[in-house]
């Protein structure tokens, strides 16, 4: 196609319409024609530009307030890998607020958004996502035993569309009881607060039973399945004359931390928990994996999947670090003197 006549205003070619190309009117026509032509030529290039950036979903069982520090760690992990929310990646969050019956609905909602990856925490949450999709990659975080829960075939070769970070550590339950016993040497009866509707909690109950037997402690099961059960199990713990309390990490339990901490403080029950958030909220002690590190590491799993690696080919990772935290102020409030030997072992002491 010859275009020189459009670009040379000195050219004067007569047209059938009665004006010459050199006229002002013809110049305007030429400019509009050229602009349209250039736009048409440029259109295929524009069409090749990416129309969207990756979208990931995040489903958790507890409330947003409980998960704030973990979410922050996850987002920092993404940022360190070059992902910035709203600029080159989008994140859709869903919180069940401790209500397990909401998980399937929220999982289906995320799957309907046609996301690139879904991140989830707690066994019930991950199972809900697993049941909702067999194609969207899933990254779990802090799952007690993904093999026993049926989420993956093995830690080394997960298989399917799921992988992530586990807290496979049977010794965790024993370690919590051991530290509690060292902090309060004269206890003999311990109430174990757990959610019997959570499969992972059932495994922890069995592990805690074995640990209690080894330590010569009587373990009382106080089970909750909904928000309406707490008052009843608190009364049962007092009726059975529990001398201390252990609360397993669970979305329902985590959502009601304030009630649990207030109950323990009011009745002067030394308590051991499974997450640092409880100690920050006034709880006495916590022994758990470094969740901040795990959620930061979860971002690397998302990055690998977005770059093309299949979840089936990414081994499940176990905890790298553990944290023992003691709230010295909470101990003082219930009249408990924690031995120096226990305080020396703590990674953090809140005063």
Protein Blocks (a to p, Z undefined) as FASTA:
>chain_A
ZZklmmmmkbccddfkopafkbmklmmmmmmmmmmmmmmmmmmmmmmpcfbdcddddddf
bdfklmmmmmmmmmmmmmmnopaghkloccddddekhpaklmmmmmmmmmmnopabdcde
hjklmmmmmmmpckbccddehifblmlnomambfklngpjbdcdddddfklmmmmmmmmm
mmmmmbcbdcddddfkbmklmmmmmmmmmmmmmnopacdddddfbfklmmmmmmmmmmno
pabdcddddfklmmmmmmmmmmmmmnopacddfbfklmmnopabdcdddfklmmmmmmmm
mmmmmnopafklmccdddfbdcddddfklmmmnopacdfklmmmpmbdcZZ
